[in-house]
Amino acid sequence: MQPELKAAIRKMIQVELDAMHYYLKATELMQDEGAIFHFTLLAEEEREHAHSF
């Protein structure tokens, strides 16, 4: 695999993981159960996106 492609894939994975951590961190500050539920779902989707790469 070309180095540029590897670097791009690593960056895409990191973007997804950063988003996942953002959503999870945000849930720590929330009190609304509905918002927590949805942000947790978003975090899981980002984890799945990262895994797909």
For each residue, the residues with C-beta under 8 A, 3 or more apart:
1: 5 6
2: 5 6
3: 6 7
4: 7 8
5: 1 2 8 9
6: 1 2 3 9 10
7: 3 4 10 11
8: 4 5 11 12
9: 5 6 12 13 53
10: 6 7 13 14
11: 7 8 14 15
12: 8 9 15 16 53
13: 9 10 16 17 50 53
14: 10 11 17 18
15: 11 12 18 19
16: 12 13 19 20 46 47 49 50 53
17: 13 14 20 21 46 47 50
18: 14 15 21 22
19: 15 16 22 23 42 43 46
20: 16 17 23 24 43 44 46 47 50
21: 17 18 24 25 43
22: 18 19 25 26
23: 19 20 26 27 39 40 42 43 46
24: 20 21 27 28 39 40 43
25: 21 22 28 29
26: 22 23 29 30 39
27: 23 24 30 35 36 39 40 43
28: 24 25
29: 25 26
30: 26 27 35 36 39
31:
32: 35 36
33: 36 37
34: 37 38
35: 27 30 32 38 39
36: 27 30 32 33 39 40
37: 33 34 40 41
38: 34 35 41 42
39: 23 24 26 27 30 35 36 42 43
40: 23 24 27 36 37 43 44
41: 37 38 44 45
42: 19 23 38 39 45 46
43: 19 20 21 23 24 27 39 40 46 47
44: 20 40 41 47 48
45: 41 42 48 49
46: 16 17 19 20 23 42 43 49 50
47: 16 17 20 43 44 50 51
48: 44 45 51 52
49: 16 45 46 52 53
50: 13 16 17 20 46 47 53
51: 47 48
52: 48 49
53: 9 12 13 16 49 50
